[in-house]
Amino acid sequence: MSESLQAWWSRRQRVTGDAVPYEVGRYRDEWARYPVLQRQYHPDLNAGIALSQIPPVAEVLVLWQCDVGHVFAATPREQRGRPGRERRRSTWCPECATGAVLRAPRPAGWRPPATRRPARGPRLCDRTPDLPPGEAFVSECAPVPASAVEAELRLGLTELIEFDPAPNAVRLARAFFDHLEAWPDILLPDLRVAIEYDSTGRHGLEHVGPREEADRRKDRALRSAGWEVVRVRTGRLLPLGAHDIVASGVTRRLYPRILDALRDIRGPMFVDAYLR
């Protein structure tokens, strides 16, 4: 059962025999991947206790304040799981989220439409070509790239490495959601390396919480098909894999780091053969 932050802190003081059971910064790395929660947390609302002193798995009620000004109580686990599939900033605040889904009154005599029982099991898209797992190809299902930063990174890599920019998908050995293909941001087919550019997005909801697990699942699916993944992680996102790069953005200093990661994965002689 969840308890108040003050009661939990007092109990930890008694158990540890220390006036400060967890020093400031103890859990800074764990909270670093949730920039929105760092902004919503205020020590003055929580008895002067810093967020980095609270374990992310603690069953304790903490006070948060959303960007609009709503103050609400929630456990760290509840807050970390809030974004889900939504892309609205209001999903971090229960009061904002409730107001966002309010609907107009139903007209007189309105009845809900008849619903069908959903089919059993996932239904896979049938537009993925029948190719060997690991094959790169041009997919008609892949979303159109809309990130200007991703386009800048792609252009910078084309000036350094010779690769075919046309493929936008990798055939997988097992389903990833409802497709047998994955759509990394940038593909280097000859090296069999996918490069992803991750940021928290305009509202701080991208690549955090449940979406981080989706990123991990995508990486596992690509690796099972014989590919390796290099993620460029920005916005204080922490690395997910051994070859991920934490950066402030797409700068000149980023490209040598990507080349070093490629050399670590495929070997210097093989990678340097594709340099322009």
Helices and strands as residue ranges (DSSP letters): E 3-4, H 5-16, H 28-31, H 35-40, G 43-45, G 51-53, E 60-65, E 71-74, H 76-80, G 89-92, H 94-100, E 136-137, H 148-158, E 169-176, E 179-182, E 186-188, E 193-198, H 210-224, E 228-233, E 245-246, H 254-266, H 268-272
